[in-house]
Amino acid sequence: MAFANYTRATDTGLSLEISAVVHTLMTRAVDYRAYRKTLAELRALDNRTLADLGLHRSGLRAEAIRAVYGTRG
C-alpha cells in the first residue's frame, strides 16, 4: 500500500515577506488612526485648557505626532 503525503511550506521566504509587509501596513494604519483621534481631541479643547497644558494651537500637530509616534532622533 502506498501513502501520499502532501506538505505545504507555509514559512517560505515569500510568504514571510508578504506577512511582514501586511503587518507593517496594518501597524501604520492603526498608528495613523490614533494620530487623527489624538489631534481631534486636542483640537476640541478650548484655548484656556490648552494653555493649562502648556500647549498652543499652532503646535497641536507636533504634539499629536509626539504622543503617537514618540520623539524622533
Biopython code that builds the backbone (N, CA, C, O; Angstrom):
import numpy as np
from Bio.PDB.StructureBuilder import StructureBuilder

atoms = [
    (1, "MET", "N", (0.838, -1.161, 0.000)),
    (1, "MET", "CA", (0.000, 0.000, 0.000)),
    (1, "MET", "C", (0.891, 1.234, 0.000)),
    (1, "MET", "O", (1.871, 1.304, 0.742)),
    (2, "ALA", "N", (0.550, 2.189, -0.822)),
    (2, "ALA", "CA", (1.336, 3.406, -0.938)),
    (2, "ALA", "C", (0.597, 4.555, -0.249)),
    (2, "ALA", "O", (-0.629, 4.655, -0.289)),
    (3, "PHE", "N", (1.381, 5.398, 0.372)),
    (3, "PHE", "CA", (0.825, 6.583, 1.035)),
    (3, "PHE", "C", (1.326, 7.829, 0.322)),
    (3, "PHE", "O", (2.490, 7.917, -0.068)),
    (4, "ALA", "N", (0.437, 8.778, 0.164)),
    (4, "ALA", "CA", (0.819, 10.051, -0.450)),
    (4, "ALA", "C", (0.721, 11.136, 0.612)),
    (4, "ALA", "O", (-0.340, 11.366, 1.193)),
    (5, "ASN", "N", (1.813, 11.779, 0.848)),
    (5, "ASN", "CA", (1.833, 12.871, 1.818)),
    (5, "ASN", "C", (2.024, 14.196, 1.085)),
    (5, "ASN", "O", (2.861, 14.321, 0.192)),
    (6, "TYR", "N", (1.233, 15.167, 1.485)),
    (6, "TYR", "CA", (1.360, 16.497, 0.907)),
    (6, "TYR", "C", (1.692, 17.452, 2.036)),
    (6, "TYR", "O", (0.889, 17.666, 2.944)),
    (7, "THR", "N", (2.868, 18.014, 1.970)),
    (7, "THR", "CA", (3.254, 19.002, 2.976)),
    (7, "THR", "C", (3.431, 20.336, 2.285)),
    (7, "THR", "O", (4.037, 20.430, 1.218)),
    (8, "ARG", "N", (2.897, 21.349, 2.906)),
    (8, "ARG", "CA", (2.963, 22.684, 2.328)),
    (8, "ARG", "C", (3.900, 23.533, 3.178)),
    (8, "ARG", "O", (3.759, 23.604, 4.399)),
    (9, "ALA", "N", (4.825, 24.151, 2.536)),
    (9, "ALA", "CA", (5.767, 25.005, 3.255)),
    (9, "ALA", "C", (5.101, 26.355, 3.487)),
    (9, "ALA", "O", (5.023, 27.179, 2.575)),
    (10, "THR", "N", (4.623, 26.580, 4.702)),
    (10, "THR", "CA", (3.935, 27.842, 4.993)),
    (10, "THR", "C", (4.904, 28.950, 5.355)),
    (10, "THR", "O", (4.550, 30.127, 5.287)),
    (11, "ASP", "N", (6.088, 28.602, 5.727)),
    (11, "ASP", "CA", (7.066, 29.606, 6.122)),
    (11, "ASP", "C", (8.132, 29.791, 5.046)),
    (11, "ASP", "O", (9.330, 29.783, 5.333)),
    (12, "THR", "N", (7.690, 29.953, 3.834)),
    (12, "THR", "CA", (8.647, 30.204, 2.768)),
    (12, "THR", "C", (9.085, 31.652, 2.822)),
    (12, "THR", "O", (8.458, 32.468, 3.498)),
    (13, "GLY", "N", (10.122, 31.968, 2.140)),
    (13, "GLY", "CA", (10.648, 33.328, 2.145)),
    (13, "GLY", "C", (9.641, 34.348, 1.650)),
    (13, "GLY", "O", (9.515, 35.429, 2.225)),
    (14, "LEU", "N", (8.928, 34.015, 0.595)),
    (14, "LEU", "CA", (7.964, 34.948, 0.022)),
    (14, "LEU", "C", (6.800, 35.185, 0.975)),
    (14, "LEU", "O", (6.363, 36.323, 1.146)),
    (15, "SER", "N", (6.301, 34.140, 1.589)),
    (15, "SER", "CA", (5.175, 34.329, 2.497)),
    (15, "SER", "C", (5.583, 35.136, 3.723)),
    (15, "SER", "O", (4.777, 35.899, 4.255)),
    (16, "LEU", "N", (6.801, 34.980, 4.169)),
    (16, "LEU", "CA", (7.279, 35.787, 5.294)),
    (16, "LEU", "C", (7.400, 37.250, 4.894)),
    (16, "LEU", "O", (7.074, 38.137, 5.682)),
    (17, "GLU", "N", (7.862, 37.508, 3.686)),
    (17, "GLU", "CA", (7.965, 38.882, 3.196)),
    (17, "GLU", "C", (6.586, 39.523, 3.089)),
    (17, "GLU", "O", (6.394, 40.662, 3.516)),
    (18, "ILE", "N", (5.634, 38.802, 2.527)),
    (18, "ILE", "CA", (4.275, 39.319, 2.387)),
    (18, "ILE", "C", (3.670, 39.573, 3.758)),
    (18, "ILE", "O", (3.026, 40.600, 3.971)),
    (19, "SER", "N", (3.869, 38.660, 4.676)),
    (19, "SER", "CA", (3.359, 38.818, 6.036)),
    (19, "SER", "C", (3.953, 40.055, 6.702)),
    (19, "SER", "O", (3.246, 40.783, 7.398)),
    (20, "ALA", "N", (5.230, 40.296, 6.497)),
    (20, "ALA", "CA", (5.878, 41.462, 7.094)),
    (20, "ALA", "C", (5.321, 42.751, 6.500)),
    (20, "ALA", "O", (5.121, 43.729, 7.221)),
    (21, "VAL", "N", (5.071, 42.763, 5.202)),
    (21, "VAL", "CA", (4.511, 43.955, 4.552)),
    (21, "VAL", "C", (3.098, 44.223, 5.066)),
    (21, "VAL", "O", (2.754, 45.365, 5.371)),
    (22, "VAL", "N", (2.286, 43.184, 5.161)),
    (22, "VAL", "CA", (0.919, 43.341, 5.660)),
    (22, "VAL", "C", (0.941, 43.843, 7.105)),
    (22, "VAL", "O", (0.165, 44.727, 7.470)),
    (23, "HIS", "N", (1.816, 43.287, 7.912)),
    (23, "HIS", "CA", (1.926, 43.717, 9.308)),
    (23, "HIS", "C", (2.332, 45.188, 9.394)),
    (23, "HIS", "O", (1.773, 45.940, 10.193)),
    (24, "THR", "N", (3.291, 45.596, 8.585)),
    (24, "THR", "CA", (3.740, 46.986, 8.585)),
    (24, "THR", "C", (2.608, 47.917, 8.173)),
    (24, "THR", "O", (2.411, 48.961, 8.795)),
    (25, "LEU", "N", (1.864, 47.554, 7.134)),
    (25, "LEU", "CA", (0.751, 48.387, 6.677)),
    (25, "LEU", "C", (-0.339, 48.488, 7.733)),
    (25, "LEU", "O", (-0.905, 49.562, 7.940)),
    (26, "MET", "N", (-0.636, 47.393, 8.394)),
    (26, "MET", "CA", (-1.661, 47.412, 9.435)),
    (26, "MET", "C", (-1.213, 48.258, 10.627)),
    (26, "MET", "O", (-2.012, 48.998, 11.200)),
    (27, "THR", "N", (0.042, 48.151, 10.994)),
    (27, "THR", "CA", (0.572, 48.945, 12.098)),
    (27, "THR", "C", (0.516, 50.431, 11.769)),
    (27, "THR", "O", (0.134, 51.243, 12.611)),
    (28, "ARG", "N", (0.894, 50.782, 10.556)),
    (28, "ARG", "CA", (0.833, 52.187, 10.144)),
    (28, "ARG", "C", (-0.593, 52.716, 10.147)),
    (28, "ARG", "O", (-0.831, 53.859, 10.538)),
    (29, "ALA", "N", (-1.538, 51.898, 9.717)),
    (29, "ALA", "CA", (-2.941, 52.314, 9.698)),
    (29, "ALA", "C", (-3.461, 52.551, 11.112)),
    (29, "ALA", "O", (-4.166, 53.530, 11.359)),
    (30, "VAL", "N", (-3.122, 51.669, 12.031)),
    (30, "VAL", "CA", (-3.542, 51.821, 13.427)),
    (30, "VAL", "C", (-2.911, 53.070, 14.031)),
    (30, "VAL", "O", (-3.586, 53.832, 14.723)),
    (31, "ASP", "N", (-1.631, 53.284, 13.776)),
    (31, "ASP", "CA", (-0.957, 54.475, 14.291)),
    (31, "ASP", "C", (-1.565, 55.749, 13.719)),
    (31, "ASP", "O", (-1.736, 56.730, 14.443)),
    (32, "TYR", "N", (-1.894, 55.748, 12.431)),
    (32, "TYR", "CA", (-2.463, 56.937, 11.810)),
    (32, "TYR", "C", (-3.837, 57.257, 12.398)),
    (32, "TYR", "O", (-4.167, 58.419, 12.634)),
    (33, "ARG", "N", (-4.636, 56.208, 12.631)),
    (33, "ARG", "CA", (-5.940, 56.440, 13.257)),
    (33, "ARG", "C", (-5.782, 57.004, 14.662)),
    (33, "ARG", "O", (-6.546, 57.882, 15.064)),
    (34, "ALA", "N", (-4.805, 56.515, 15.413)),
    (34, "ALA", "CA", (-4.548, 57.043, 16.754)),
    (34, "ALA", "C", (-4.100, 58.501, 16.675)),
    (34, "ALA", "O", (-4.501, 59.319, 17.502)),
    (35, "TYR", "N", (-3.270, 58.828, 15.684)),
    (35, "TYR", "CA", (-2.824, 60.204, 15.479)),
    (35, "TYR", "C", (-4.014, 61.114, 15.180)),
    (35, "TYR", "O", (-4.138, 62.182, 15.780)),
    (36, "ARG", "N", (-4.886, 60.707, 14.265)),
    (36, "ARG", "CA", (-6.042, 61.523, 13.903)),
    (36, "ARG", "C", (-6.983, 61.723, 15.099)),
    (36, "ARG", "O", (-7.526, 62.811, 15.288)),
    (37, "LYS", "N", (-7.170, 60.678, 15.897)),
    (37, "LYS", "CA", (-8.034, 60.786, 17.069)),
    (37, "LYS", "C", (-7.420, 61.720, 18.098)),
    (37, "LYS", "O", (-8.119, 62.556, 18.673)),
    (38, "THR", "N", (-6.132, 61.590, 18.334)),
    (38, "THR", "CA", (-5.441, 62.459, 19.277)),
    (38, "THR", "C", (-5.525, 63.908, 18.833)),
    (38, "THR", "O", (-5.800, 64.793, 19.643)),
    (39, "LEU", "N", (-5.292, 64.155, 17.560)),
    (39, "LEU", "CA", (-5.356, 65.511, 17.026)),
    (39, "LEU", "C", (-6.766, 66.086, 17.164)),
    (39, "LEU", "O", (-6.927, 67.253, 17.522)),
    (40, "ALA", "N", (-7.777, 65.279, 16.886)),
    (40, "ALA", "CA", (-9.158, 65.746, 17.007)),
    (40, "ALA", "C", (-9.490, 66.092, 18.460)),
    (40, "ALA", "O", (-10.164, 67.086, 18.731)),
    (41, "GLU", "N", (-9.014, 65.267, 19.384)),
    (41, "GLU", "CA", (-9.280, 65.541, 20.790)),
    (41, "GLU", "C", (-8.565, 66.800, 21.260)),
    (41, "GLU", "O", (-9.124, 67.576, 22.036)),
    (42, "LEU", "N", (-7.351, 67.010, 20.806)),
    (42, "LEU", "CA", (-6.639, 68.225, 21.180)),
    (42, "LEU", "C", (-7.310, 69.455, 20.576)),
    (42, "LEU", "O", (-7.425, 70.487, 21.238)),
    (43, "ARG", "N", (-7.750, 69.353, 19.337)),
    (43, "ARG", "CA", (-8.415, 70.492, 18.680)),
    (43, "ARG", "C", (-9.751, 70.820, 19.344)),
    (43, "ARG", "O", (-10.215, 71.958, 19.267)),
    (44, "ALA", "N", (-10.374, 69.835, 19.994)),
    (44, "ALA", "CA", (-11.664, 70.065, 20.649)),
    (44, "ALA", "C", (-11.509, 70.854, 21.957)),
    (44, "ALA", "O", (-12.487, 71.400, 22.466)),
    (45, "LEU", "N", (-10.301, 70.916, 22.497)),
    (45, "LEU", "CA", (-10.081, 71.642, 23.744)),
    (45, "LEU", "C", (-10.113, 73.147, 23.494)),
    (45, "LEU", "O", (-9.755, 73.621, 22.416)),
    (46, "ASP", "N", (-10.550, 73.888, 24.515)),
    (46, "ASP", "CA", (-10.548, 75.342, 24.371)),
    (46, "ASP", "C", (-9.150, 75.891, 24.654)),
    (46, "ASP", "O", (-8.285, 75.181, 25.167)),
    (47, "ASN", "N", (-8.943, 77.154, 24.316)),
    (47, "ASN", "CA", (-7.619, 77.771, 24.452)),
    (47, "ASN", "C", (-7.123, 77.788, 25.889)),
    (47, "ASN", "O", (-5.929, 77.624, 26.140)),
    (48, "ARG", "N", (-8.033, 77.986, 26.826)),
    (48, "ARG", "CA", (-7.625, 78.032, 28.231)),
    (48, "ARG", "C", (-7.100, 76.674, 28.703)),
    (48, "ARG", "O", (-6.084, 76.607, 29.396)),
    (49, "THR", "N", (-7.776, 75.613, 28.336)),
    (49, "THR", "CA", (-7.331, 74.271, 28.709)),
    (49, "THR", "C", (-5.989, 73.959, 28.054)),
    (49, "THR", "O", (-5.103, 73.383, 28.685)),
    (50, "LEU", "N", (-5.844, 74.337, 26.797)),
    (50, "LEU", "CA", (-4.569, 74.126, 26.112)),
    (50, "LEU", "C", (-3.451, 74.890, 26.813)),
    (50, "LEU", "O", (-2.345, 74.373, 26.974)),
    (51, "ALA", "N", (-3.740, 76.115, 27.226)),
    (51, "ALA", "CA", (-2.736, 76.911, 27.938)),
    (51, "ALA", "C", (-2.367, 76.255, 29.262)),
    (51, "ALA", "O", (-1.202, 76.268, 29.659)),
    (52, "ASP", "N", (-3.349, 75.683, 29.943)),
    (52, "ASP", "CA", (-3.071, 74.973, 31.197)),
    (52, "ASP", "C", (-2.155, 73.775, 30.964)),
    (52, "ASP", "O", (-1.359, 73.417, 31.832)),
    (53, "LEU", "N", (-2.272, 73.165, 29.801)),
    (53, "LEU", "CA", (-1.425, 72.019, 29.453)),
    (53, "LEU", "C", (-0.080, 72.450, 28.888)),
    (53, "LEU", "O", (0.798, 71.619, 28.655)),
    (54, "GLY", "N", (0.079, 73.746, 28.669)),
    (54, "GLY", "CA", (1.320, 74.252, 28.113)),
    (54, "GLY", "C", (1.403, 74.092, 26.602)),
    (54, "GLY", "O", (2.489, 74.002, 26.030)),
    (55, "LEU", "N", (0.234, 74.058, 25.966)),
    (55, "LEU", "CA", (0.177, 73.875, 24.518)),
    (55, "LEU", "C", (-0.425, 75.093, 23.850)),
    (55, "LEU", "O", (-1.172, 75.851, 24.468)),
    (56, "HIS", "N", (-0.096, 75.272, 22.587)),
    (56, "HIS", "CA", (-0.688, 76.324, 21.763)),
    (56, "HIS", "C", (-1.256, 75.661, 20.523)),
    (56, "HIS", "O", (-0.761, 74.618, 20.094)),
    (57, "ARG", "N", (-2.283, 76.249, 19.945)),
    (57, "ARG", "CA", (-2.930, 75.648, 18.777)),
    (57, "ARG", "C", (-1.966, 75.385, 17.623)),
    (57, "ARG", "O", (-2.145, 74.434, 16.862)),
    (58, "SER", "N", (-0.962, 76.216, 17.498)),
    (58, "SER", "CA", (-0.020, 76.039, 16.390)),
    (58, "SER", "C", (0.849, 74.793, 16.555)),
    (58, "SER", "O", (1.447, 74.331, 15.583)),
    (59, "GLY", "N", (0.928, 74.249, 17.751)),
    (59, "GLY", "CA", (1.768, 73.076, 17.986)),
    (59, "GLY", "C", (1.006, 71.790, 18.205)),
    (59, "GLY", "O", (1.581, 70.798, 18.653)),
    (60, "LEU", "N", (-0.285, 71.791, 17.896)),
    (60, "LEU", "CA", (-1.093, 70.590, 18.161)),
    (60, "LEU", "C", (-0.685, 69.403, 17.301)),
    (60, "LEU", "O", (-0.650, 68.271, 17.784)),
    (61, "ARG", "N", (-0.376, 69.650, 16.038)),
    (61, "ARG", "CA", (0.046, 68.528, 15.173)),
    (61, "ARG", "C", (1.331, 67.890, 15.696)),
    (61, "ARG", "O", (1.451, 66.666, 15.753)),
    (62, "ALA", "N", (2.281, 68.730, 16.074)),
    (62, "ALA", "CA", (3.549, 68.204, 16.589)),
    (62, "ALA", "C", (3.330, 67.411, 17.866)),
    (62, "ALA", "O", (3.964, 66.376, 18.071)),
    (63, "GLU", "N", (2.441, 67.885, 18.722)),
    (63, "GLU", "CA", (2.152, 67.167, 19.965)),
    (63, "GLU", "C", (1.459, 65.835, 19.701)),
    (63, "GLU", "O", (1.748, 64.840, 20.365)),
    (64, "ALA", "N", (0.544, 65.814, 18.730)),
    (64, "ALA", "CA", (-0.140, 64.568, 18.392)),
    (64, "ALA", "C", (0.847, 63.555, 17.810)),
    (64, "ALA", "O", (0.778, 62.364, 18.115)),
    (65, "ILE", "N", (1.754, 64.034, 16.978)),
    (65, "ILE", "CA", (2.777, 63.142, 16.410)),
    (65, "ILE", "C", (3.664, 62.589, 17.518)),
    (65, "ILE", "O", (3.965, 61.396, 17.548)),
    (66, "ARG", "N", (4.082, 63.469, 18.431)),
    (66, "ARG", "CA", (4.941, 63.036, 19.536)),
    (66, "ARG", "C", (4.214, 62.032, 20.426)),
    (66, "ARG", "O", (4.814, 61.064, 20.893)),
    (67, "ALA", "N", (2.927, 62.259, 20.659)),
    (67, "ALA", "CA", (2.166, 61.370, 21.525)),
    (67, "ALA", "C", (1.992, 59.980, 20.924)),
    (67, "ALA", "O", (2.031, 58.981, 21.642)),
    (68, "VAL", "N", (1.799, 59.914, 19.609)),
    (68, "VAL", "CA", (1.531, 58.619, 18.972)),
    (68, "VAL", "C", (2.820, 57.917, 18.553)),
    (68, "VAL", "O", (2.997, 56.728, 18.820)),
    (69, "TYR", "N", (3.711, 58.646, 17.903)),
    (69, "TYR", "CA", (4.890, 58.029, 17.327)),
    (69, "TYR", "C", (6.121, 58.157, 18.209)),
    (69, "TYR", "O", (7.126, 57.492, 17.956)),
    (70, "GLY", "N", (6.069, 58.991, 19.234)),
    (70, "GLY", "CA", (7.227, 59.207, 20.077)),
    (70, "GLY", "C", (8.147, 60.252, 19.470)),
    (70, "GLY", "O", (7.915, 60.735, 18.362)),
    (71, "THR", "N", (9.180, 60.588, 20.199)),
    (71, "THR", "CA", (10.119, 61.580, 19.689)),
    (71, "THR", "C", (11.063, 60.911, 18.706)),
    (71, "THR", "O", (11.492, 59.775, 18.911)),
    (72, "ARG", "N", (11.370, 61.608, 17.669)),
    (72, "ARG", "CA", (12.278, 61.086, 16.647)),
    (72, "ARG", "C", (13.663, 61.663, 16.858)),
    (72, "ARG", "O", (13.818, 62.819, 17.253)),
    (73, "GLY", "N", (14.655, 60.852, 16.594)),
    (73, "GLY", "CA", (16.007, 61.381, 16.643)),
    (73, "GLY", "C", (16.858, 60.894, 17.720)),
    (73, "GLY", "O", (18.016, 61.299, 17.823)),
]
sb = StructureBuilder()
sb.init_structure("model")
sb.init_model(0)
sb.init_chain("A")
sb.init_seg("    ")
for serial, (resi, resn, name, xyz) in enumerate(atoms, 1):
    if name == "N":
        sb.init_residue(resn, " ", resi, " ")
    sb.init_atom(name, np.array(xyz, "f"), 0.0, 1.0, " ", f" {name:<3s}", serial, name[0])
structure = sb.get_structure()
